[in-house]
């Protein structure tokens, strides 16, 4: 150890003295830099390797981000069409996440009453939770009033359920199809926080941007002149639904495997299954 020149009480190590001596000589800067680099390499090697000198498994020395997302998007497409005395609710059966297919037989149409079906797409966990809540509310209503809830009442109830979760919303796009009090077809579409409206036709889900323009053209006759708007028959509506889903399955990787169509009439609910491409 060496005493400072001013006679103070502080000390410096021999290594520091050697560095000062190197600085005063030719090439001293290079020697100091070399020793600093050697010390840094030894520190890095000690952090990355164990006592045996081997690299530690799964070592990552950079920053690690820790986060949790409560939502996932499981794809799928739902569609509903209302006619004079019928309504259709259709969906594909593919349940996927990213480029992984979890299930090829997971339809997104859920029967609520003898005249009402709901289609849900988005996060499958929220779809299941929401449909269970709706079914419980419907049972309570039936036991209290000795009758089933109408499609319009179910739509209003669903709106309050979704709005009640507006600060942590269900990641679900809902479409209700059924018959109203007068026996006419009715379709109600929702956003995730409860805003809803009655429509004649509506598409939702991953392929909705492809299906909605076709429905606007074939059912709504949007921006078309000199076209006779005749009532939509049940047979034509079913065939149209098949055509648009076949087209969507060609372009949307999240839509495919099979198509389930629920046909709602005063006689009840009838189902049809149509195969779609599975790749």
GUMI-466157 format. One line per field, with one value per residue: residue number from 1; residue in one letter; x, y, z of N, C-alpha, C in turn. Coordinates in nm, 2 decimals, padded with zeros to 4 digits, always signed. Last residue first. Layout:
BEGIN
n: NUM,...
res: a,...
n.east: X,...
n.north: Y,...
n.up: Z,...
ca.east: X,...
ca.north: Y,...
ca.up: Z,...
c.east: X,...
c.north: Y,...
c.up: Z,...
This chain:
BEGIN
n: 279,278,277,276,275,274,273,272,271,270,269,268,267,266,265,264,263,262,261,260,259,258,257,256,255,254,253,252,251,250,249,248,247,246,245,244,243,242,241,240,239,238,237,236,235,234,233,232,231,230,229,228,227,226,225,224,223,222,221,220,219,218,217,216,215,214,213,212,211,210,209,208,207,206,205,204,203,202,201,200,199,198,197,196,195,194,193,192,191,190,189,188,187,186,185,184,183,182,181,180,179,178,177,176,175,174,173,172,171,170,169,168,167,166,165,164,163,162,161,160,159,158,157,156,155,154,153,152,151,150,149,148,147,146,145,144,143,142,141,140,139,138,137,136,135,134,133,132,131,130,129,128,127,126,125,124,123,122,121,120,119,118,117,116,115,114,113,112,111,110,109,108,107,106,105,104,103,102,101,100,99,98,97,96,95,94,93,92,91,90,89,88,87,86,85,84,83,82,81,80,79,78,77,76,75,74,73,72,71,70,69,68,67,66,65,64,63,62,61,60,59,58,57,56,55,54,53,52,51,50,49,48,47,46,45,44,43,42,41,40,39,38,37,36,35,34,33,32,31,30,29,28,27,26,25,24,23,22,21,20,19,18,17,16,15,14,13,12,11,10,9,8,7,6,5,4,3,2,1
res: x,x,x,x,x,x,x,x,x,x,x,x,x,x,x,x,x,x,x,x,x,x,x,x,x,x,x,x,x,x,x,x,x,x,x,x,x,x,x,x,x,x,x,x,x,x,x,x,x,x,x,x,x,x,x,x,x,x,x,x,x,x,x,x,x,x,x,x,x,x,x,x,x,x,x,x,x,x,x,x,x,x,x,x,x,x,x,x,x,x,x,x,x,x,x,x,x,x,x,x,x,x,x,x,x,x,x,x,x,x,x,x,x,x,x,x,x,x,x,x,x,x,x,x,x,x,x,x,x,x,x,x,x,x,x,x,x,x,x,x,x,x,x,x,x,x,x,x,x,x,x,x,x,x,x,x,x,x,x,x,x,x,x,x,x,x,x,x,x,x,x,x,x,x,x,x,x,x,x,x,x,x,x,x,x,x,x,x,x,x,x,x,x,x,x,x,x,x,x,x,x,x,x,x,x,x,x,x,x,x,x,x,x,x,x,x,x,x,x,x,x,x,x,x,x,x,x,x,x,x,x,x,x,x,x,x,x,x,x,x,x,x,x,x,x,x,x,x,x,x,x,x,x,x,x,x,x,x,x,x,x,x,x,x,x,x,x,x,x,x,x,x,x,x,x,x,x,x,x
n.east: -05.82,-06.08,-06.37,-06.69,-07.01,-07.29,-07.57,-07.87,-08.15,-08.44,-08.67,-09.02,-09.24,-09.17,-08.81,-08.47,-08.20,-07.86,-07.59,-07.25,-06.98,-06.64,-06.36,-06.35,-06.16,-05.91,-05.82,-06.02,-06.07,-06.23,-06.43,-06.59,-06.71,-06.87,-07.02,-07.18,-07.32,-07.48,-07.64,-07.77,-07.93,-08.09,-08.23,-08.37,-08.54,-08.69,-08.68,-08.72,-08.94,-08.78,-08.71,-08.59,-08.39,-08.31,-07.98,-07.80,-07.70,-07.79,-07.96,-07.96,-07.90,-07.67,-07.52,-07.49,-07.38,-07.13,-07.03,-07.02,-06.81,-06.57,-06.58,-06.61,-06.43,-06.42,-06.74,-07.06,-07.33,-07.68,-08.00,-08.18,-08.15,-08.16,-07.87,-07.68,-07.41,-07.25,-06.98,-06.92,-07.23,-07.48,-07.79,-08.06,-08.33,-08.63,-08.92,-09.24,-09.42,-09.47,-09.26,-09.00,-08.76,-08.40,-08.06,-07.80,-07.46,-07.17,-06.84,-06.65,-06.50,-06.66,-06.48,-06.45,-06.63,-06.87,-07.05,-07.30,-07.33,-07.39,-07.64,-07.79,-07.80,-07.94,-08.20,-08.26,-08.26,-08.48,-08.68,-08.68,-08.75,-08.91,-08.88,-09.15,-09.33,-09.36,-09.22,-09.02,-08.92,-08.83,-08.63,-08.44,-08.37,-08.25,-08.03,-07.89,-07.83,-07.66,-07.44,-07.36,-07.28,-07.06,-06.88,-06.84,-06.72,-06.49,-06.36,-06.33,-06.34,-06.53,-06.88,-07.20,-07.55,-07.84,-08.19,-08.53,-08.74,-08.70,-08.39,-08.11,-07.85,-07.57,-07.30,-07.05,-06.90,-06.64,-06.46,-06.19,-05.98,-05.74,-05.49,-05.27,-05.19,-05.41,-05.63,-05.96,-06.22,-06.47,-06.72,-06.93,-07.28,-07.60,-07.94,-08.23,-08.59,-08.92,-09.10,-08.94,-08.61,-08.28,-07.96,-07.63,-07.32,-06.98,-06.66,-06.33,-06.09,-06.00,-05.79,-05.79,-05.72,-05.56,-05.21,-04.94,-04.58,-04.26,-03.97,-03.63,-03.32,-03.05,-02.95,-03.06,-03.02,-03.08,-02.81,-02.48,-02.18,-01.93,-01.78,-01.87,-02.02,-02.16,-02.18,-02.26,-02.11,-01.85,-01.84,-01.86,-01.62,-01.43,-01.48,-01.40,-01.12,-01.04,-01.10,-00.91,-00.67,-00.69,-00.68,-00.42,-00.27,-00.34,-00.23,+00.05,+00.21,+00.46,+00.34,+00.13,-00.03,+00.11,+00.08,-00.19,-00.20,-00.05,-00.23,-00.44,-00.31,-00.25,-00.51,-00.48,-00.61,-00.62,-00.51,-00.26,-00.03,-00.04,+00.02,-00.08,+00.11,+00.04,+00.09
n.north: -02.75,-02.84,-02.69,-02.82,-02.99,-02.89,-02.98,-02.83,-02.85,-02.67,-02.60,-02.54,-02.44,-02.18,-02.20,-02.18,-02.37,-02.35,-02.50,-02.54,-02.65,-02.74,-02.64,-02.28,-02.00,-01.90,-01.83,-01.74,-01.83,-02.04,-01.98,-01.80,-01.97,-02.12,-01.92,-01.85,-02.09,-02.13,-01.90,-01.95,-02.17,-02.05,-01.87,-02.03,-02.15,-01.94,-01.63,-01.29,-01.10,-00.89,-00.61,-00.57,-00.31,-00.05,-00.05,-00.08,-00.03,-00.35,-00.57,-00.74,-00.99,-00.95,-00.74,-00.79,-01.04,-00.97,-00.80,-01.00,-01.18,-01.05,-00.95,-01.19,-01.38,-01.37,-01.21,-01.19,-01.06,-01.03,-00.91,-00.73,-00.63,-00.43,-00.38,-00.28,-00.27,-00.43,-00.46,-00.58,-00.54,-00.74,-00.79,-00.99,-01.07,-01.24,-01.34,-01.34,-01.39,-01.18,-01.18,-01.33,-01.59,-01.54,-01.49,-01.28,-01.27,-01.13,-01.16,-01.13,-01.09,-00.91,-00.64,-00.48,-00.28,-00.40,-00.58,-00.47,-00.50,-00.77,-00.77,-00.60,-00.75,-00.97,-00.85,-00.79,-01.05,-01.16,-01.00,-01.09,-01.36,-01.43,-01.69,-01.91,-01.93,-01.90,-01.71,-01.85,-02.04,-01.87,-01.72,-01.92,-02.00,-01.76,-01.75,-01.98,-01.90,-01.68,-01.81,-01.98,-01.79,-01.68,-01.90,-01.96,-01.71,-01.70,-01.92,-01.82,-01.51,-01.53,-01.57,-01.71,-01.70,-01.83,-01.88,-01.94,-02.10,-02.26,-02.11,-02.15,-02.31,-02.17,-02.20,-02.28,-02.61,-02.77,-02.96,-02.94,-02.76,-02.62,-02.55,-02.28,-02.03,-01.87,-02.11,-02.24,-02.44,-02.46,-02.47,-02.17,-02.11,-01.95,-01.91,-01.79,-01.78,-01.71,-01.56,-01.39,-01.40,-01.32,-01.46,-01.46,-01.61,-01.63,-01.78,-01.81,-01.74,-01.70,-01.49,-01.43,-01.25,-01.17,-01.18,-01.08,-01.04,-00.96,-00.96,-00.93,-00.83,-01.08,-01.33,-01.64,-01.99,-02.26,-02.38,-02.24,-02.38,-02.48,-02.45,-02.55,-02.35,-02.20,-01.90,-01.63,-01.52,-01.57,-01.43,-01.17,-01.15,-01.19,-00.96,-00.77,-00.82,-00.77,-00.50,-00.40,-00.48,-00.32,-00.06,-00.06,-00.09,+00.14,+00.34,+00.30,+00.36,+00.50,+00.59,+00.67,+00.45,+00.28,+00.41,+00.37,+00.09,+00.06,+00.18,-00.01,-00.23,-00.16,+00.09,+00.37,+00.55,+00.85,+01.04,+01.26,+01.35,+01.41,+01.17,+00.87,+00.57,+00.24,-00.12
n.up: -04.35,-04.40,-04.54,-04.41,-04.41,-04.23,-04.05,-03.91,-03.70,-03.59,-03.35,-03.41,-03.54,-03.60,-03.64,-03.71,-03.77,-03.74,-03.88,-03.87,-04.07,-04.01,-04.09,-04.03,-03.96,-03.94,-04.19,-04.46,-04.72,-04.73,-04.55,-04.69,-04.88,-04.70,-04.60,-04.82,-04.88,-04.65,-04.67,-04.90,-04.83,-04.63,-04.80,-04.97,-04.79,-04.68,-04.88,-04.84,-05.04,-05.29,-05.43,-05.75,-05.85,-05.93,-05.78,-05.48,-05.22,-05.09,-05.05,-04.82,-04.95,-05.11,-05.00,-04.73,-04.75,-04.85,-04.63,-04.42,-04.47,-04.43,-04.17,-04.02,-03.95,-03.67,-03.57,-03.74,-03.92,-03.97,-04.07,-03.96,-03.61,-03.33,-03.11,-02.82,-02.59,-02.43,-02.47,-02.72,-02.90,-03.08,-03.25,-03.32,-03.53,-03.59,-03.77,-03.61,-03.40,-03.23,-03.06,-03.27,-03.29,-03.34,-03.25,-03.14,-03.11,-02.96,-02.90,-02.61,-02.35,-02.11,-01.95,-01.70,-01.72,-01.79,-01.68,-01.72,-01.99,-02.01,-01.87,-02.03,-02.27,-02.19,-02.16,-02.42,-02.53,-02.39,-02.50,-02.76,-02.73,-02.40,-02.16,-02.08,-01.77,-01.50,-01.35,-01.20,-01.37,-01.58,-01.45,-01.38,-01.64,-01.74,-01.57,-01.66,-01.92,-01.88,-01.75,-01.96,-02.15,-02.02,-02.01,-02.28,-02.36,-02.21,-02.34,-02.60,-02.72,-03.01,-03.04,-03.03,-03.09,-02.95,-03.03,-02.95,-02.92,-02.70,-02.58,-02.64,-02.79,-02.94,-03.16,-03.21,-03.20,-03.22,-03.35,-03.36,-03.13,-03.15,-03.38,-03.40,-03.47,-03.25,-03.17,-03.23,-03.33,-03.57,-03.67,-03.76,-03.74,-03.75,-03.73,-03.88,-03.86,-03.99,-04.12,-04.28,-04.13,-04.04,-03.97,-03.84,-03.76,-03.66,-03.65,-03.51,-03.24,-02.98,-02.82,-02.47,-02.17,-01.96,-01.97,-01.78,-01.77,-01.75,-01.94,-01.87,-02.01,-02.03,-01.98,-01.93,-01.94,-01.97,-01.76,-01.76,-01.89,-01.65,-01.43,-01.19,-01.09,-01.39,-01.59,-01.58,-01.38,-01.46,-01.70,-01.61,-01.46,-01.67,-01.82,-01.64,-01.62,-01.89,-01.91,-01.73,-01.86,-02.10,-02.00,-01.90,-02.14,-02.28,-02.12,-02.14,-02.35,-02.15,-01.82,-01.67,-01.66,-01.50,-01.26,-01.22,-01.20,-00.97,-00.79,-00.81,-00.70,-00.45,-00.34,-00.13,+00.15,+00.36,+00.52,+00.37,+00.24,-00.02,-00.15,+00.03,+00.07,-00.06,+00.00
ca.east: -05.68,-06.02,-06.23,-06.60,-06.86,-07.23,-07.43,-07.80,-08.01,-08.38,-08.53,-08.90,-09.24,-09.27,-08.95,-08.57,-08.32,-07.99,-07.70,-07.37,-07.08,-06.78,-06.40,-06.34,-06.29,-05.98,-05.76,-05.99,-05.99,-06.12,-06.33,-06.50,-06.62,-06.77,-06.93,-07.09,-07.23,-07.38,-07.55,-07.69,-07.83,-08.00,-08.14,-08.27,-08.45,-08.61,-08.74,-08.63,-08.91,-08.88,-08.68,-08.72,-08.40,-08.40,-08.10,-07.85,-07.65,-07.73,-07.96,-08.00,-08.02,-07.77,-07.56,-07.54,-07.51,-07.21,-07.06,-07.11,-06.95,-06.59,-06.55,-06.73,-06.46,-06.30,-06.63,-06.96,-07.22,-07.56,-07.89,-08.23,-08.11,-08.22,-07.98,-07.73,-07.49,-07.39,-07.02,-06.88,-07.09,-07.42,-07.64,-08.01,-08.18,-08.56,-08.78,-09.15,-09.38,-09.57,-09.39,-09.05,-08.89,-08.52,-08.16,-07.92,-07.57,-07.29,-06.93,-06.74,-06.44,-06.65,-06.58,-06.37,-06.49,-06.81,-06.91,-07.25,-07.30,-07.27,-07.53,-07.76,-07.74,-07.80,-08.13,-08.25,-08.17,-08.34,-08.65,-08.65,-08.62,-08.91,-08.86,-09.02,-09.33,-09.42,-09.33,-09.10,-08.98,-08.93,-08.74,-08.51,-08.44,-08.37,-08.13,-07.94,-07.92,-07.79,-07.52,-07.41,-07.40,-07.17,-06.93,-06.90,-06.85,-06.60,-06.39,-06.42,-06.27,-06.43,-06.75,-07.10,-07.42,-07.74,-08.05,-08.41,-08.75,-08.75,-08.53,-08.15,-07.99,-07.62,-07.45,-07.06,-06.99,-06.68,-06.60,-06.26,-06.09,-05.77,-05.64,-05.30,-05.19,-05.29,-05.56,-05.82,-06.17,-06.32,-06.70,-06.83,-07.14,-07.50,-07.82,-08.12,-08.46,-08.81,-09.15,-09.08,-08.70,-08.42,-08.05,-07.78,-07.40,-07.12,-06.75,-06.46,-06.14,-06.01,-05.89,-05.73,-05.80,-05.67,-05.33,-05.05,-04.72,-04.36,-04.10,-03.74,-03.44,-03.12,-02.90,-03.08,-02.97,-03.18,-02.92,-02.61,-02.29,-02.02,-01.74,-01.80,-01.89,-02.17,-02.14,-02.32,-02.26,-01.89,-01.82,-01.97,-01.75,-01.44,-01.51,-01.54,-01.21,-01.03,-01.17,-01.05,-00.70,-00.68,-00.80,-00.54,-00.26,-00.37,-00.37,-00.02,+00.12,+00.41,+00.44,+00.25,-00.08,+00.10,+00.21,-00.14,-00.27,+00.00,-00.10,-00.46,-00.36,-00.14,-00.45,-00.52,-00.51,-00.68,-00.53,-00.39,-00.02,-00.08,+00.12,-00.10,+00.05,+00.12,+00.00
ca.north: -02.70,-02.86,-02.74,-02.72,-02.99,-02.89,-02.98,-02.89,-02.83,-02.78,-02.57,-02.57,-02.58,-02.20,-02.18,-02.16,-02.31,-02.37,-02.41,-02.57,-02.54,-02.77,-02.77,-02.40,-02.05,-01.93,-01.95,-01.71,-01.71,-02.04,-02.09,-01.75,-01.87,-02.19,-01.98,-01.75,-02.03,-02.23,-01.92,-01.84,-02.19,-02.16,-01.82,-01.94,-02.23,-02.02,-01.76,-01.40,-01.16,-00.99,-00.67,-00.60,-00.45,-00.13,+00.02,-00.15,+00.05,-00.21,-00.50,-00.60,-00.97,-01.06,-00.74,-00.66,-01.03,-01.06,-00.74,-00.89,-01.23,-01.11,-00.86,-01.10,-01.36,-01.35,-01.31,-01.15,-01.15,-00.98,-01.01,-00.84,-00.63,-00.53,-00.33,-00.38,-00.19,-00.43,-00.39,-00.65,-00.52,-00.68,-00.79,-00.88,-01.08,-01.13,-01.36,-01.30,-01.50,-01.20,-01.21,-01.23,-01.53,-01.61,-01.51,-01.36,-01.24,-01.21,-01.10,-01.21,-01.08,-01.04,-00.70,-00.60,-00.24,-00.31,-00.61,-00.49,-00.36,-00.72,-00.85,-00.56,-00.61,-00.98,-00.91,-00.68,-00.95,-01.22,-00.99,-00.95,-01.33,-01.40,-01.55,-01.88,-01.92,-02.01,-01.66,-01.73,-02.08,-01.96,-01.65,-01.84,-02.09,-01.81,-01.64,-01.97,-02.02,-01.66,-01.71,-02.04,-01.88,-01.60,-01.84,-02.06,-01.76,-01.61,-01.92,-01.94,-01.59,-01.45,-01.59,-01.64,-01.73,-01.73,-01.93,-01.84,-02.00,-02.33,-02.15,-02.09,-02.31,-02.23,-02.18,-02.16,-02.51,-02.68,-02.99,-02.92,-02.85,-02.69,-02.58,-02.41,-02.13,-01.85,-02.00,-02.23,-02.36,-02.46,-02.55,-02.28,-02.08,-02.04,-01.88,-01.88,-01.72,-01.80,-01.65,-01.35,-01.40,-01.32,-01.41,-01.48,-01.53,-01.65,-01.69,-01.86,-01.74,-01.84,-01.50,-01.50,-01.28,-01.25,-01.13,-01.18,-00.99,-01.04,-00.89,-01.03,-00.80,-00.96,-01.22,-01.52,-01.86,-02.16,-02.41,-02.27,-02.28,-02.51,-02.39,-02.64,-02.37,-02.25,-02.04,-01.72,-01.51,-01.62,-01.58,-01.22,-01.14,-01.29,-01.10,-00.77,-00.83,-00.91,-00.59,-00.38,-00.53,-00.47,-00.11,-00.04,-00.19,+00.01,+00.34,+00.27,+00.25,+00.48,+00.54,+00.77,+00.57,+00.25,+00.40,+00.51,+00.16,+00.01,+00.24,+00.13,-00.23,-00.17,-00.05,+00.31,+00.46,+00.76,+00.91,+01.23,+01.31,+01.52,+01.27,+00.98,+00.69,+00.36,+00.00
ca.up: -04.35,-04.27,-04.55,-04.46,-04.40,-04.36,-04.05,-04.03,-03.72,-03.67,-03.40,-03.32,-03.51,-03.49,-03.69,-03.60,-03.84,-03.65,-03.90,-03.80,-04.05,-04.04,-04.03,-04.11,-03.99,-03.82,-04.13,-04.32,-04.70,-04.83,-04.51,-04.58,-04.93,-04.78,-04.51,-04.77,-04.98,-04.69,-04.55,-04.90,-04.93,-04.60,-04.69,-05.02,-04.87,-04.60,-04.84,-04.84,-04.91,-05.25,-05.30,-05.67,-05.80,-06.01,-05.83,-05.60,-05.34,-05.07,-05.18,-04.81,-04.86,-05.14,-05.14,-04.78,-04.69,-04.92,-04.77,-04.42,-04.48,-04.56,-04.28,-04.04,-04.10,-03.75,-03.56,-03.64,-03.91,-03.91,-04.08,-04.04,-03.75,-03.40,-03.20,-02.92,-02.69,-02.41,-02.35,-02.59,-02.89,-02.96,-03.25,-03.23,-03.51,-03.53,-03.74,-03.72,-03.49,-03.35,-03.01,-03.17,-03.33,-03.29,-03.35,-03.10,-03.20,-02.95,-02.99,-02.68,-02.49,-02.17,-02.03,-01.73,-01.67,-01.88,-01.68,-01.58,-01.94,-02.07,-01.82,-01.89,-02.27,-02.22,-02.04,-02.32,-02.58,-02.37,-02.35,-02.73,-02.78,-02.55,-02.20,-02.13,-01.92,-01.56,-01.43,-01.14,-01.25,-01.61,-01.50,-01.28,-01.55,-01.80,-01.56,-01.52,-01.90,-01.94,-01.68,-01.84,-02.18,-02.05,-01.88,-02.19,-02.42,-02.18,-02.19,-02.57,-02.62,-02.94,-03.09,-02.96,-03.14,-02.95,-03.03,-02.95,-03.03,-02.82,-02.56,-02.51,-02.78,-02.81,-03.15,-03.13,-03.26,-03.12,-03.33,-03.49,-03.15,-03.03,-03.37,-03.34,-03.57,-03.33,-03.11,-03.26,-03.21,-03.54,-03.55,-03.79,-03.70,-03.80,-03.66,-03.89,-03.83,-03.95,-04.02,-04.24,-04.24,-04.00,-04.07,-03.82,-03.86,-03.64,-03.72,-03.53,-03.38,-03.03,-02.93,-02.58,-02.28,-01.93,-02.05,-01.80,-01.79,-01.69,-01.92,-01.89,-01.93,-02.07,-01.90,-02.02,-01.89,-01.98,-01.85,-01.70,-01.91,-01.77,-01.55,-01.27,-01.03,-01.25,-01.57,-01.68,-01.37,-01.33,-01.70,-01.69,-01.39,-01.56,-01.88,-01.68,-01.50,-01.83,-01.99,-01.71,-01.73,-02.11,-02.07,-01.81,-02.03,-02.33,-02.14,-02.01,-02.37,-02.28,-01.91,-01.68,-01.73,-01.64,-01.31,-01.24,-01.31,-01.09,-00.81,-00.85,-00.84,-00.54,-00.36,-00.25,+00.09,+00.26,+00.58,+00.42,+00.38,+00.06,-00.15,-00.07,+00.12,-00.06,+00.00
c.east: -05.68,-05.87,-06.17,-06.46,-06.79,-07.08,-07.37,-07.65,-07.96,-08.24,-08.48,-08.77,-09.12,-09.28,-09.04,-08.71,-08.43,-08.10,-07.82,-07.47,-07.21,-06.86,-06.54,-06.40,-06.28,-06.12,-05.83,-05.94,-05.94,-06.02,-06.22,-06.40,-06.53,-06.67,-06.83,-06.98,-07.13,-07.27,-07.44,-07.59,-07.73,-07.89,-08.04,-08.17,-08.34,-08.50,-08.64,-08.69,-08.81,-08.84,-08.79,-08.68,-08.52,-08.40,-08.18,-07.98,-07.68,-07.68,-07.90,-08.01,-08.06,-07.90,-07.67,-07.59,-07.57,-07.36,-07.15,-07.13,-07.04,-06.74,-06.57,-06.71,-06.57,-06.32,-06.51,-06.85,-07.12,-07.46,-07.77,-08.13,-08.19,-08.19,-08.04,-07.84,-07.55,-07.47,-07.17,-06.93,-07.05,-07.28,-07.59,-07.86,-08.14,-08.41,-08.72,-09.01,-09.29,-09.53,-09.49,-09.19,-08.94,-08.64,-08.28,-08.01,-07.69,-07.39,-07.06,-06.82,-06.53,-06.60,-06.55,-06.46,-06.40,-06.67,-06.83,-07.10,-07.25,-07.23,-07.39,-07.64,-07.70,-07.73,-07.98,-08.17,-08.15,-08.24,-08.51,-08.61,-08.58,-08.77,-08.85,-09.00,-09.18,-09.43,-09.40,-09.22,-09.06,-09.00,-08.86,-08.63,-08.51,-08.45,-08.26,-08.04,-07.97,-07.88,-07.66,-07.49,-07.45,-07.30,-07.06,-06.96,-06.92,-06.73,-06.50,-06.45,-06.36,-06.34,-06.65,-06.96,-07.31,-07.61,-07.95,-08.28,-08.63,-08.76,-08.57,-08.30,-08.03,-07.77,-07.50,-07.21,-07.01,-06.77,-06.65,-06.41,-06.15,-05.88,-05.66,-05.45,-05.21,-05.30,-05.43,-05.76,-06.02,-06.29,-06.55,-06.80,-07.06,-07.36,-07.72,-08.00,-08.35,-08.68,-09.04,-09.13,-08.84,-08.50,-08.20,-07.85,-07.55,-07.20,-06.89,-06.55,-06.29,-06.08,-05.89,-05.84,-05.72,-05.75,-05.45,-05.17,-04.82,-04.49,-04.20,-03.87,-03.55,-03.25,-02.97,-03.05,-03.00,-03.14,-03.02,-02.72,-02.42,-02.13,-01.82,-01.75,-01.81,-02.03,-02.15,-02.29,-02.32,-02.05,-01.87,-01.96,-01.86,-01.57,-01.51,-01.57,-01.35,-01.12,-01.16,-01.14,-00.85,-00.72,-00.81,-00.66,-00.38,-00.37,-00.42,-00.17,+00.05,+00.33,+00.38,+00.35,+00.04,+00.06,+00.21,+00.00,-00.22,-00.06,-00.04,-00.33,-00.38,-00.18,-00.33,-00.45,-00.57,-00.57,-00.59,-00.39,-00.15,-00.08,+00.09,+00.00,+00.03,+00.04,+00.09
c.north: -02.55,-02.83,-02.74,-02.77,-02.87,-02.89,-02.99,-02.88,-02.90,-02.75,-02.69,-02.53,-02.62,-02.35,-02.20,-02.13,-02.30,-02.29,-02.45,-02.46,-02.60,-02.65,-02.81,-02.52,-02.17,-01.98,-01.99,-01.84,-01.69,-01.93,-02.09,-01.86,-01.82,-02.09,-02.06,-01.81,-01.93,-02.17,-02.02,-01.85,-02.08,-02.18,-01.93,-01.89,-02.15,-02.09,-01.84,-01.53,-01.28,-01.05,-00.76,-00.67,-00.47,-00.28,-00.08,-00.08,-00.02,-00.16,-00.36,-00.52,-00.83,-01.04,-00.84,-00.66,-00.89,-01.05,-00.83,-00.83,-01.11,-01.15,-00.92,-01.00,-01.27,-01.32,-01.27,-01.25,-01.10,-01.09,-00.95,-00.95,-00.74,-00.52,-00.45,-00.31,-00.29,-00.35,-00.36,-00.58,-00.58,-00.65,-00.71,-00.90,-00.96,-01.16,-01.23,-01.32,-01.47,-01.31,-01.24,-01.27,-01.44,-01.55,-01.58,-01.37,-01.34,-01.17,-01.19,-01.12,-01.17,-01.02,-00.84,-00.69,-00.36,-00.27,-00.52,-00.52,-00.37,-00.59,-00.80,-00.64,-00.57,-00.85,-00.92,-00.73,-00.84,-01.12,-01.05,-00.93,-01.18,-01.36,-01.54,-01.74,-01.89,-02.00,-01.77,-01.70,-01.97,-02.01,-01.75,-01.77,-02.02,-01.91,-01.69,-01.86,-02.02,-01.78,-01.69,-01.94,-01.95,-01.69,-01.76,-02.00,-01.86,-01.65,-01.82,-01.95,-01.70,-01.54,-01.49,-01.67,-01.64,-01.78,-01.82,-01.92,-01.91,-02.23,-02.22,-02.13,-02.25,-02.21,-02.25,-02.11,-02.39,-02.57,-02.90,-02.94,-02.83,-02.80,-02.67,-02.43,-02.27,-01.95,-01.98,-02.11,-02.36,-02.38,-02.55,-02.36,-02.20,-02.00,-01.99,-01.82,-01.82,-01.72,-01.75,-01.44,-01.36,-01.31,-01.42,-01.40,-01.56,-01.56,-01.73,-01.74,-01.78,-01.85,-01.63,-01.49,-01.36,-01.30,-01.22,-01.11,-01.11,-00.98,-00.99,-00.95,-00.90,-00.94,-01.09,-01.40,-01.75,-02.03,-02.29,-02.29,-02.33,-02.40,-02.41,-02.58,-02.46,-02.27,-02.07,-01.87,-01.61,-01.62,-01.64,-01.38,-01.19,-01.28,-01.20,-00.91,-00.84,-00.93,-00.74,-00.48,-00.52,-00.53,-00.26,-00.10,-00.18,-00.10,+00.20,+00.26,+00.21,+00.35,+00.52,+00.72,+00.67,+00.37,+00.37,+00.51,+00.30,+00.07,+00.19,+00.20,-00.09,-00.17,-00.04,+00.18,+00.42,+00.68,+00.81,+01.08,+01.28,+01.48,+01.38,+01.09,+00.79,+00.48,+00.12
c.up: -04.31,-04.26,-04.42,-04.47,-04.47,-04.34,-04.19,-04.01,-03.85,-03.70,-03.47,-03.39,-03.41,-03.45,-03.57,-03.67,-03.74,-03.72,-03.82,-03.82,-03.98,-04.01,-04.06,-04.04,-04.07,-03.84,-04.00,-04.25,-04.55,-04.79,-04.61,-04.54,-04.81,-04.84,-04.59,-04.67,-04.91,-04.78,-04.58,-04.78,-04.93,-04.70,-04.64,-04.91,-04.92,-04.67,-04.75,-04.79,-04.93,-05.12,-05.26,-05.55,-05.72,-05.98,-05.92,-05.65,-05.47,-05.20,-05.16,-04.93,-04.85,-05.07,-05.17,-04.92,-04.73,-04.88,-04.85,-04.55,-04.49,-04.58,-04.42,-04.15,-04.12,-03.89,-03.65,-03.63,-03.81,-03.90,-04.02,-04.07,-03.83,-03.55,-03.28,-03.00,-02.79,-02.51,-02.34,-02.46,-02.75,-02.98,-03.14,-03.22,-03.42,-03.51,-03.69,-03.67,-03.60,-03.44,-03.12,-03.13,-03.22,-03.35,-03.30,-03.22,-03.16,-03.06,-03.01,-02.77,-02.58,-02.31,-02.08,-01.82,-01.69,-01.84,-01.77,-01.57,-01.79,-02.01,-01.88,-01.83,-02.13,-02.22,-02.07,-02.20,-02.48,-02.42,-02.32,-02.58,-02.75,-02.60,-02.35,-02.17,-01.95,-01.71,-01.51,-01.22,-01.18,-01.48,-01.53,-01.33,-01.44,-01.72,-01.63,-01.50,-01.75,-01.91,-01.74,-01.75,-02.05,-02.07,-01.91,-02.06,-02.33,-02.24,-02.15,-02.42,-02.57,-02.85,-03.02,-03.02,-03.08,-03.01,-03.03,-02.94,-03.03,-02.94,-02.69,-02.48,-02.64,-02.81,-03.02,-03.13,-03.16,-03.18,-03.21,-03.47,-03.29,-03.05,-03.25,-03.34,-03.52,-03.45,-03.19,-03.18,-03.21,-03.42,-03.51,-03.66,-03.75,-03.75,-03.70,-03.81,-03.84,-03.92,-03.97,-04.12,-04.19,-04.13,-04.03,-03.93,-03.82,-03.73,-03.69,-03.59,-03.39,-03.17,-02.99,-02.69,-02.38,-02.05,-02.01,-01.87,-01.81,-01.71,-01.87,-01.85,-01.97,-01.98,-01.93,-01.93,-01.99,-01.92,-01.85,-01.80,-01.84,-01.77,-01.67,-01.40,-01.11,-01.20,-01.42,-01.66,-01.47,-01.32,-01.57,-01.70,-01.48,-01.48,-01.77,-01.74,-01.54,-01.71,-01.94,-01.79,-01.70,-01.97,-02.07,-01.87,-01.93,-02.22,-02.19,-02.03,-02.24,-02.29,-02.05,-01.78,-01.76,-01.72,-01.46,-01.30,-01.33,-01.21,-00.94,-00.88,-00.90,-00.68,-00.45,-00.27,-00.04,+00.20,+00.48,+00.47,+00.44,+00.21,-00.05,-00.05,+00.02,+00.00,+00.00
